[in-house]
């Protein structure tokens, strides 16, 4: 396990240790979580990333997932959701905190 104080250091540690999963803050100094994820994807690393955030904007979520993030967890519910996100991502699934996920639409016939 490693811990970094900014995105540049996180990227360096991920490249060095190549963990299965990295948990990153979306808002980090030096390089934000989205940029770390994008750089990891360009480098074809096998590390799967989960972003922690207080930003619930759908555009941020979509951009994170397009950049290669496998999880997007609300800091408001990190205690409830982080273990679930890690398990889902380790199993090859994506995870978005339920309150951040798009509202499902039901169509009655």
Phi and psi in radians as a Rosetta constraint file:
Dihedral C 1 N 2 CA 2 C 2 CIRCULARHARMONIC -2.364 0.35
Dihedral N 2 CA 2 C 2 N 3 CIRCULARHARMONIC 2.707 0.35
Dihedral C 2 N 3 CA 3 C 3 CIRCULARHARMONIC -2.336 0.35
Dihedral N 3 CA 3 C 3 N 4 CIRCULARHARMONIC 2.443 0.35
Dihedral C 3 N 4 CA 4 C 4 CIRCULARHARMONIC -2.210 0.35
Dihedral N 4 CA 4 C 4 N 5 CIRCULARHARMONIC 2.577 0.35
Dihedral C 4 N 5 CA 5 C 5 CIRCULARHARMONIC -1.568 0.35
Dihedral N 5 CA 5 C 5 N 6 CIRCULARHARMONIC -0.168 0.35
Dihedral C 5 N 6 CA 6 C 6 CIRCULARHARMONIC -2.690 0.35
Dihedral N 6 CA 6 C 6 N 7 CIRCULARHARMONIC 2.971 0.35
Dihedral C 6 N 7 CA 7 C 7 CIRCULARHARMONIC -1.148 0.35
Dihedral N 7 CA 7 C 7 N 8 CIRCULARHARMONIC -0.642 0.35
Dihedral C 7 N 8 CA 8 C 8 CIRCULARHARMONIC -1.110 0.35
Dihedral N 8 CA 8 C 8 N 9 CIRCULARHARMONIC -0.749 0.35
Dihedral C 8 N 9 CA 9 C 9 CIRCULARHARMONIC -1.188 0.35
Dihedral N 9 CA 9 C 9 N 10 CIRCULARHARMONIC -0.677 0.35
Dihedral C 9 N 10 CA 10 C 10 CIRCULARHARMONIC -1.037 0.35
Dihedral N 10 CA 10 C 10 N 11 CIRCULARHARMONIC -0.793 0.35
Dihedral C 10 N 11 CA 11 C 11 CIRCULARHARMONIC -1.047 0.35
Dihedral N 11 CA 11 C 11 N 12 CIRCULARHARMONIC -0.783 0.35
Dihedral C 11 N 12 CA 12 C 12 CIRCULARHARMONIC -1.070 0.35
Dihedral N 12 CA 12 C 12 N 13 CIRCULARHARMONIC -0.790 0.35
Dihedral C 12 N 13 CA 13 C 13 CIRCULARHARMONIC -1.167 0.35
Dihedral N 13 CA 13 C 13 N 14 CIRCULARHARMONIC -0.684 0.35
Dihedral C 13 N 14 CA 14 C 14 CIRCULARHARMONIC -1.116 0.35
Dihedral N 14 CA 14 C 14 N 15 CIRCULARHARMONIC -0.775 0.35
Dihedral C 14 N 15 CA 15 C 15 CIRCULARHARMONIC -1.100 0.35
Dihedral N 15 CA 15 C 15 N 16 CIRCULARHARMONIC -0.648 0.35
Dihedral C 15 N 16 CA 16 C 16 CIRCULARHARMONIC -1.276 0.35
Dihedral N 16 CA 16 C 16 N 17 CIRCULARHARMONIC -0.807 0.35
Dihedral C 16 N 17 CA 17 C 17 CIRCULARHARMONIC -1.643 0.35
Dihedral N 17 CA 17 C 17 N 18 CIRCULARHARMONIC -0.362 0.35
Dihedral C 17 N 18 CA 18 C 18 CIRCULARHARMONIC 0.813 0.35
Dihedral N 18 CA 18 C 18 N 19 CIRCULARHARMONIC 1.047 0.35
Dihedral C 18 N 19 CA 19 C 19 CIRCULARHARMONIC -1.204 0.35
Dihedral N 19 CA 19 C 19 N 20 CIRCULARHARMONIC 2.801 0.35
Dihedral C 19 N 20 CA 20 C 20 CIRCULARHARMONIC -1.159 0.35
Dihedral N 20 CA 20 C 20 N 21 CIRCULARHARMONIC -0.712 0.35
Dihedral C 20 N 21 CA 21 C 21 CIRCULARHARMONIC -2.339 0.35
Dihedral N 21 CA 21 C 21 N 22 CIRCULARHARMONIC 2.421 0.35
Dihedral C 21 N 22 CA 22 C 22 CIRCULARHARMONIC -2.111 0.35
Dihedral N 22 CA 22 C 22 N 23 CIRCULARHARMONIC 2.335 0.35
Dihedral C 22 N 23 CA 23 C 23 CIRCULARHARMONIC -1.847 0.35
Dihedral N 23 CA 23 C 23 N 24 CIRCULARHARMONIC 2.094 0.35
Dihedral C 23 N 24 CA 24 C 24 CIRCULARHARMONIC -2.175 0.35
Dihedral N 24 CA 24 C 24 N 25 CIRCULARHARMONIC 2.535 0.35
Dihedral C 24 N 25 CA 25 C 25 CIRCULARHARMONIC -1.404 0.35
Dihedral N 25 CA 25 C 25 N 26 CIRCULARHARMONIC 2.411 0.35
Dihedral C 25 N 26 CA 26 C 26 CIRCULARHARMONIC -1.119 0.35
Dihedral N 26 CA 26 C 26 N 27 CIRCULARHARMONIC -0.684 0.35
Dihedral C 26 N 27 CA 27 C 27 CIRCULARHARMONIC -1.820 0.35
Dihedral N 27 CA 27 C 27 N 28 CIRCULARHARMONIC 1.551 0.35
Dihedral C 27 N 28 CA 28 C 28 CIRCULARHARMONIC -2.051 0.35
Dihedral N 28 CA 28 C 28 N 29 CIRCULARHARMONIC 2.643 0.35
Dihedral C 28 N 29 CA 29 C 29 CIRCULARHARMONIC -1.219 0.35
Dihedral N 29 CA 29 C 29 N 30 CIRCULARHARMONIC 2.875 0.35
Dihedral C 29 N 30 CA 30 C 30 CIRCULARHARMONIC 1.265 0.35
Dihedral N 30 CA 30 C 30 N 31 CIRCULARHARMONIC -0.922 0.35
Dihedral C 30 N 31 CA 31 C 31 CIRCULARHARMONIC -2.705 0.35
Dihedral N 31 CA 31 C 31 N 32 CIRCULARHARMONIC 2.176 0.35
Dihedral C 31 N 32 CA 32 C 32 CIRCULARHARMONIC -1.341 0.35
Dihedral N 32 CA 32 C 32 N 33 CIRCULARHARMONIC 2.956 0.35
Dihedral C 32 N 33 CA 33 C 33 CIRCULARHARMONIC -1.030 0.35
Dihedral N 33 CA 33 C 33 N 34 CIRCULARHARMONIC -0.642 0.35
Dihedral C 33 N 34 CA 34 C 34 CIRCULARHARMONIC -1.079 0.35
Dihedral N 34 CA 34 C 34 N 35 CIRCULARHARMONIC -0.731 0.35
Dihedral C 34 N 35 CA 35 C 35 CIRCULARHARMONIC -1.194 0.35
Dihedral N 35 CA 35 C 35 N 36 CIRCULARHARMONIC -0.679 0.35
Dihedral C 35 N 36 CA 36 C 36 CIRCULARHARMONIC -1.053 0.35
Dihedral N 36 CA 36 C 36 N 37 CIRCULARHARMONIC -0.822 0.35
Dihedral C 36 N 37 CA 37 C 37 CIRCULARHARMONIC -1.061 0.35
Dihedral N 37 CA 37 C 37 N 38 CIRCULARHARMONIC -0.796 0.35
Dihedral C 37 N 38 CA 38 C 38 CIRCULARHARMONIC -1.080 0.35
Dihedral N 38 CA 38 C 38 N 39 CIRCULARHARMONIC -0.737 0.35
Dihedral C 38 N 39 CA 39 C 39 CIRCULARHARMONIC -1.163 0.35
Dihedral N 39 CA 39 C 39 N 40 CIRCULARHARMONIC -0.654 0.35
Dihedral C 39 N 40 CA 40 C 40 CIRCULARHARMONIC -1.120 0.35
Dihedral N 40 CA 40 C 40 N 41 CIRCULARHARMONIC -0.702 0.35
Dihedral C 40 N 41 CA 41 C 41 CIRCULARHARMONIC -1.127 0.35
Dihedral N 41 CA 41 C 41 N 42 CIRCULARHARMONIC -0.731 0.35
Dihedral C 41 N 42 CA 42 C 42 CIRCULARHARMONIC -1.113 0.35
Dihedral N 42 CA 42 C 42 N 43 CIRCULARHARMONIC -0.542 0.35
Dihedral C 42 N 43 CA 43 C 43 CIRCULARHARMONIC -1.498 0.35
Dihedral N 43 CA 43 C 43 N 44 CIRCULARHARMONIC 0.022 0.35
Dihedral C 43 N 44 CA 44 C 44 CIRCULARHARMONIC 1.028 0.35
Dihedral N 44 CA 44 C 44 N 45 CIRCULARHARMONIC 0.633 0.35
Dihedral C 44 N 45 CA 45 C 45 CIRCULARHARMONIC -1.293 0.35
Dihedral N 45 CA 45 C 45 N 46 CIRCULARHARMONIC 2.663 0.35
Dihedral C 45 N 46 CA 46 C 46 CIRCULARHARMONIC -1.523 0.35
Dihedral N 46 CA 46 C 46 N 47 CIRCULARHARMONIC -0.119 0.35
Dihedral C 46 N 47 CA 47 C 47 CIRCULARHARMONIC -1.135 0.35
Dihedral N 47 CA 47 C 47 N 48 CIRCULARHARMONIC 2.282 0.35
Dihedral C 47 N 48 CA 48 C 48 CIRCULARHARMONIC -1.699 0.35
Dihedral N 48 CA 48 C 48 N 49 CIRCULARHARMONIC 2.383 0.35
Dihedral C 48 N 49 CA 49 C 49 CIRCULARHARMONIC -1.945 0.35
Dihedral N 49 CA 49 C 49 N 50 CIRCULARHARMONIC 2.462 0.35
Dihedral C 49 N 50 CA 50 C 50 CIRCULARHARMONIC -2.056 0.35
Dihedral N 50 CA 50 C 50 N 51 CIRCULARHARMONIC 2.260 0.35
Dihedral C 50 N 51 CA 51 C 51 CIRCULARHARMONIC -1.777 0.35
Dihedral N 51 CA 51 C 51 N 52 CIRCULARHARMONIC 2.348 0.35
Dihedral C 51 N 52 CA 52 C 52 CIRCULARHARMONIC -1.735 0.35
Dihedral N 52 CA 52 C 52 N 53 CIRCULARHARMONIC 2.393 0.35
Dihedral C 52 N 53 CA 53 C 53 CIRCULARHARMONIC -2.709 0.35
Dihedral N 53 CA 53 C 53 N 54 CIRCULARHARMONIC 2.749 0.35
Dihedral C 53 N 54 CA 54 C 54 CIRCULARHARMONIC -1.912 0.35
Dihedral N 54 CA 54 C 54 N 55 CIRCULARHARMONIC 0.097 0.35
Dihedral C 54 N 55 CA 55 C 55 CIRCULARHARMONIC -1.676 0.35
Dihedral N 55 CA 55 C 55 N 56 CIRCULARHARMONIC 2.030 0.35
Dihedral C 55 N 56 CA 56 C 56 CIRCULARHARMONIC -1.790 0.35
Dihedral N 56 CA 56 C 56 N 57 CIRCULARHARMONIC 0.144 0.35
Dihedral C 56 N 57 CA 57 C 57 CIRCULARHARMONIC -1.141 0.35
Dihedral N 57 CA 57 C 57 N 58 CIRCULARHARMONIC 2.266 0.35
Dihedral C 57 N 58 CA 58 C 58 CIRCULARHARMONIC -0.959 0.35
Dihedral N 58 CA 58 C 58 N 59 CIRCULARHARMONIC -0.586 0.35
Dihedral C 58 N 59 CA 59 C 59 CIRCULARHARMONIC -1.125 0.35
Dihedral N 59 CA 59 C 59 N 60 CIRCULARHARMONIC -0.673 0.35
Dihedral C 59 N 60 CA 60 C 60 CIRCULARHARMONIC -1.145 0.35
Dihedral N 60 CA 60 C 60 N 61 CIRCULARHARMONIC -0.729 0.35
Dihedral C 60 N 61 CA 61 C 61 CIRCULARHARMONIC -1.111 0.35
Dihedral N 61 CA 61 C 61 N 62 CIRCULARHARMONIC -0.826 0.35
Dihedral C 61 N 62 CA 62 C 62 CIRCULARHARMONIC -1.085 0.35
Dihedral N 62 CA 62 C 62 N 63 CIRCULARHARMONIC -0.756 0.35
Dihedral C 62 N 63 CA 63 C 63 CIRCULARHARMONIC -1.108 0.35
Dihedral N 63 CA 63 C 63 N 64 CIRCULARHARMONIC -0.720 0.35
Dihedral C 63 N 64 CA 64 C 64 CIRCULARHARMONIC -1.072 0.35
Dihedral N 64 CA 64 C 64 N 65 CIRCULARHARMONIC -0.800 0.35
Dihedral C 64 N 65 CA 65 C 65 CIRCULARHARMONIC -1.219 0.35
Dihedral N 65 CA 65 C 65 N 66 CIRCULARHARMONIC -0.657 0.35
Dihedral C 65 N 66 CA 66 C 66 CIRCULARHARMONIC -1.116 0.35
Dihedral N 66 CA 66 C 66 N 67 CIRCULARHARMONIC -0.644 0.35
Dihedral C 66 N 67 CA 67 C 67 CIRCULARHARMONIC -1.274 0.35
Dihedral N 67 CA 67 C 67 N 68 CIRCULARHARMONIC -0.192 0.35
Dihedral C 67 N 68 CA 68 C 68 CIRCULARHARMONIC 2.047 0.35
Dihedral N 68 CA 68 C 68 N 69 CIRCULARHARMONIC -0.014 0.35
Dihedral C 68 N 69 CA 69 C 69 CIRCULARHARMONIC -1.107 0.35
Dihedral N 69 CA 69 C 69 N 70 CIRCULARHARMONIC 2.511 0.35
Dihedral C 69 N 70 CA 70 C 70 CIRCULARHARMONIC -1.840 0.35
Dihedral N 70 CA 70 C 70 N 71 CIRCULARHARMONIC -0.222 0.35
Dihedral C 70 N 71 CA 71 C 71 CIRCULARHARMONIC -2.537 0.35
Dihedral N 71 CA 71 C 71 N 72 CIRCULARHARMONIC 2.621 0.35
Dihedral C 71 N 72 CA 72 C 72 CIRCULARHARMONIC -2.464 0.35
Dihedral N 72 CA 72 C 72 N 73 CIRCULARHARMONIC 1.865 0.35
Dihedral C 72 N 73 CA 73 C 73 CIRCULARHARMONIC -2.031 0.35
Dihedral N 73 CA 73 C 73 N 74 CIRCULARHARMONIC 2.273 0.35
Dihedral C 73 N 74 CA 74 C 74 CIRCULARHARMONIC -1.255 0.35
Dihedral N 74 CA 74 C 74 N 75 CIRCULARHARMONIC 2.309 0.35
Dihedral C 74 N 75 CA 75 C 75 CIRCULARHARMONIC -1.126 0.35
Dihedral N 75 CA 75 C 75 N 76 CIRCULARHARMONIC -0.431 0.35
Dihedral C 75 N 76 CA 76 C 76 CIRCULARHARMONIC -1.124 0.35
Dihedral N 76 CA 76 C 76 N 77 CIRCULARHARMONIC -0.455 0.35
Dihedral C 76 N 77 CA 77 C 77 CIRCULARHARMONIC -2.255 0.35
Dihedral N 77 CA 77 C 77 N 78 CIRCULARHARMONIC 0.549 0.35
Dihedral C 77 N 78 CA 78 C 78 CIRCULARHARMONIC -1.069 0.35
Dihedral N 78 CA 78 C 78 N 79 CIRCULARHARMONIC -0.644 0.35
Dihedral C 78 N 79 CA 79 C 79 CIRCULARHARMONIC -1.124 0.35
Dihedral N 79 CA 79 C 79 N 80 CIRCULARHARMONIC -0.714 0.35
Dihedral C 79 N 80 CA 80 C 80 CIRCULARHARMONIC -1.276 0.35
Dihedral N 80 CA 80 C 80 N 81 CIRCULARHARMONIC -0.678 0.35
Dihedral C 80 N 81 CA 81 C 81 CIRCULARHARMONIC -1.784 0.35
Dihedral N 81 CA 81 C 81 N 82 CIRCULARHARMONIC -0.405 0.35
Dihedral C 81 N 82 CA 82 C 82 CIRCULARHARMONIC -1.105 0.35
Dihedral N 82 CA 82 C 82 N 83 CIRCULARHARMONIC -0.800 0.35
Dihedral C 82 N 83 CA 83 C 83 CIRCULARHARMONIC -1.084 0.35
Dihedral N 83 CA 83 C 83 N 84 CIRCULARHARMONIC -0.702 0.35
Dihedral C 83 N 84 CA 84 C 84 CIRCULARHARMONIC -1.105 0.35
Dihedral N 84 CA 84 C 84 N 85 CIRCULARHARMONIC -0.704 0.35
Dihedral C 84 N 85 CA 85 C 85 CIRCULARHARMONIC -1.144 0.35
Dihedral N 85 CA 85 C 85 N 86 CIRCULARHARMONIC -0.771 0.35
Dihedral C 85 N 86 CA 86 C 86 CIRCULARHARMONIC -1.077 0.35
Dihedral N 86 CA 86 C 86 N 87 CIRCULARHARMONIC -0.773 0.35
Dihedral C 86 N 87 CA 87 C 87 CIRCULARHARMONIC -1.097 0.35
Dihedral N 87 CA 87 C 87 N 88 CIRCULARHARMONIC -0.824 0.35
Dihedral C 87 N 88 CA 88 C 88 CIRCULARHARMONIC -1.051 0.35
Dihedral N 88 CA 88 C 88 N 89 CIRCULARHARMONIC -0.833 0.35
Dihedral C 88 N 89 CA 89 C 89 CIRCULARHARMONIC -1.153 0.35
Dihedral N 89 CA 89 C 89 N 90 CIRCULARHARMONIC -0.686 0.35
Dihedral C 89 N 90 CA 90 C 90 CIRCULARHARMONIC -1.093 0.35
Dihedral N 90 CA 90 C 90 N 91 CIRCULARHARMONIC -0.532 0.35
Dihedral C 90 N 91 CA 91 C 91 CIRCULARHARMONIC -1.489 0.35
Dihedral N 91 CA 91 C 91 N 92 CIRCULARHARMONIC 0.086 0.35
Dihedral C 91 N 92 CA 92 C 92 CIRCULARHARMONIC 1.532 0.35
Dihedral N 92 CA 92 C 92 N 93 CIRCULARHARMONIC 0.182 0.35
Dihedral C 92 N 93 CA 93 C 93 CIRCULARHARMONIC -1.778 0.35
Dihedral N 93 CA 93 C 93 N 94 CIRCULARHARMONIC 2.872 0.35
Dihedral C 93 N 94 CA 94 C 94 CIRCULARHARMONIC -1.655 0.35
Dihedral N 94 CA 94 C 94 N 95 CIRCULARHARMONIC 2.735 0.35
Dihedral C 94 N 95 CA 95 C 95 CIRCULARHARMONIC -2.485 0.35
Dihedral N 95 CA 95 C 95 N 96 CIRCULARHARMONIC 2.295 0.35
Dihedral C 95 N 96 CA 96 C 96 CIRCULARHARMONIC -2.262 0.35
Dihedral N 96 CA 96 C 96 N 97 CIRCULARHARMONIC 2.299 0.35
Dihedral C 96 N 97 CA 97 C 97 CIRCULARHARMONIC -0.865 0.35
Dihedral N 97 CA 97 C 97 N 98 CIRCULARHARMONIC 2.347 0.35
Dihedral C 97 N 98 CA 98 C 98 CIRCULARHARMONIC -0.912 0.35
Dihedral N 98 CA 98 C 98 N 99 CIRCULARHARMONIC -0.676 0.35
Dihedral C 98 N 99 CA 99 C 99 CIRCULARHARMONIC -1.268 0.35
Dihedral N 99 CA 99 C 99 N 100 CIRCULARHARMONIC -0.228 0.35
Dihedral C 99 N 100 CA 100 C 100 CIRCULARHARMONIC -1.696 0.35
Dihedral N 100 CA 100 C 100 N 101 CIRCULARHARMONIC -0.343 0.35
Dihedral C 100 N 101 CA 101 C 101 CIRCULARHARMONIC -1.245 0.35
Dihedral N 101 CA 101 C 101 N 102 CIRCULARHARMONIC 2.612 0.35
Dihedral C 101 N 102 CA 102 C 102 CIRCULARHARMONIC -1.017 0.35
Dihedral N 102 CA 102 C 102 N 103 CIRCULARHARMONIC 2.537 0.35
Dihedral C 102 N 103 CA 103 C 103 CIRCULARHARMONIC -1.231 0.35
Dihedral N 103 CA 103 C 103 N 104 CIRCULARHARMONIC 2.179 0.35
Dihedral C 103 N 104 CA 104 C 104 CIRCULARHARMONIC -1.147 0.35
Dihedral N 104 CA 104 C 104 N 105 CIRCULARHARMONIC 2.568 0.35
Dihedral C 104 N 105 CA 105 C 105 CIRCULARHARMONIC -1.900 0.35
Dihedral N 105 CA 105 C 105 N 106 CIRCULARHARMONIC 2.225 0.35
Dihedral C 105 N 106 CA 106 C 106 CIRCULARHARMONIC -1.842 0.35
Dihedral N 106 CA 106 C 106 N 107 CIRCULARHARMONIC 2.313 0.35
Dihedral C 106 N 107 CA 107 C 107 CIRCULARHARMONIC -2.006 0.35
Dihedral N 107 CA 107 C 107 N 108 CIRCULARHARMONIC 2.047 0.35
Dihedral C 107 N 108 CA 108 C 108 CIRCULARHARMONIC -1.518 0.35
Dihedral N 108 CA 108 C 108 N 109 CIRCULARHARMONIC 2.473 0.35
